[in-house]
Amino acid sequence: MVRLTEFNELVHGQFGRLYGESLLVDHVLTSLGGMTAAQAIEAGQEPRDVWRALCADFEVPRSRW
C-alpha cells in the first residue's frame, strides 16, 4: 500500500515538483476511467494504482513502479 505522502514523493521524484503537480491535475488517465490523478485520488482510488497508471502512461521503468 502506498500512502498519499509517499505517492506525492514518488511523483515529485520522478517528474519534478512543478511538472509532477501539473500532471496530477492535467493528464487524463484512460486506464482509470478518464480521470486525472488528482480526481482519481479524490474519488478514492488507491494511490498505488494511480501511481502505476502514471508510470504506464509515461513509460517509467518498471523498477520504479
C-alpha positions in Angstrom: 0.0 0.0 0.0 1.3 3.4 -0.9 0.3 6.3 1.3 -0.6 9.6 -0.2 2.5 11.3 1.1 4.6 8.6 -0.5 2.7 8.9 -3.7 3.5 12.6 -3.9 7.1 11.9 -3.1 7.2 9.3 -6.0 5.6 11.8 -8.4 7.9 14.6 -7.5 11.0 12.4 -7.5 10.1 11.0 -11.0 8.8 14.1 -12.7 10.0 17.1 -10.6 7.8 19.1 -8.3 6.3 21.6 -10.9 5.8 19.1 -13.7 4.5 16.5 -11.4 1.9 18.8 -9.9 0.8 19.7 -13.4 0.5 16.0 -14.3 -1.7 15.3 -11.3 -4.4 17.8 -12.5 -3.9 17.9 -16.3 -3.1 14.4 -17.5 -6.1 12.2 -18.1 -5.6 8.6 -17.2 -7.6 6.5 -19.6 -6.9 3.3 -17.6 -8.7 5.0 -14.6 -11.8 5.9 -16.4 -10.7 9.2 -17.9 -9.9 10.9 -14.6 -6.8 12.9 -13.8 -4.6 11.5 -11.0 -6.0 14.1 -8.6 -9.6 13.2 -9.5 -8.8 9.5 -9.0 -7.3 10.1 -5.6 -10.2 12.3 -4.6 -12.6 9.5 -5.8 -11.0 7.0 -3.5 -8.6 5.2 -5.9 -5.6 3.7 -4.2 -2.5 5.9 -4.6 -0.6 2.8 -5.7 -3.0 2.2 -8.6 -2.8 5.9 -9.6 1.0 5.8 -9.5 1.1 2.7 -11.7 -1.3 4.3 -14.2 1.0 7.3 -14.4 4.1 5.1 -14.8 2.4 3.2 -17.6 1.4 6.3 -19.4 4.8 7.9 -19.2 6.9 4.7 -19.7 8.6 4.9 -16.3 10.9 1.9 -15.9 9.2 -1.0 -14.1 11.8 -0.8 -11.3 10.2 2.5 -10.2 6.7 1.2 -10.0 
